[in-house]
Amino acid sequence: MDVAREVILTLDEVLSLNGRGRAFTHETHLLGAIPEFDSMAVVSLITALEERFGISVADDEIDGQTFATVGRLVDFVSDKLAA
């Protein structure tokens, strides 16, 4: 499974980017850079990632840095899958 690709697809779907997410790279900034990525979107994204990857995310496992860039989010999901 290509975790980065799946995370980007999830971002595109949750944020209703209509394919704009396909241009995202590991360096793409999320929080504060994408207007659609607000606090409600964070909650929806966590839920979508849990469902897509079969992981469970506790509140104390995440902070703003988790959503700083696509790469950080991909690393977070990869770490959860490896645990």
C-alpha positions, 0 to 999 in steps of 0.5 A, a space after each residue: 500500500 502506498 501510504 502517501 498516495 492514500 493520505 493524499 487521496 483522503 485529504 482530497 476527499 475530506 477537504 473536497 479539493 476536487 483533485 487539487 490534492 493530487 499536486 500535493 508533495 511531502 513538503 506541501 503545507 497544510 494547517 494555515 496554508 489550505 483554507 479548507 483545512 480548518 478545525 472541523 476538517 481536522 476531525 473529519 480527516 482523523 476519522 477518515 484516516 482511521 477508517 481508511 487505514 484501520 488505525 485508532 488515533 487518541 487525542 493525545 497522539 496528535 498536535 498541530 505539528 502532525 498536520 503541518 505538512 503532508 509529509 508529517 501526516 504521512 509519517 504519522 500514519 506510517 508510524 501508526 501502521 507499524 505499531 
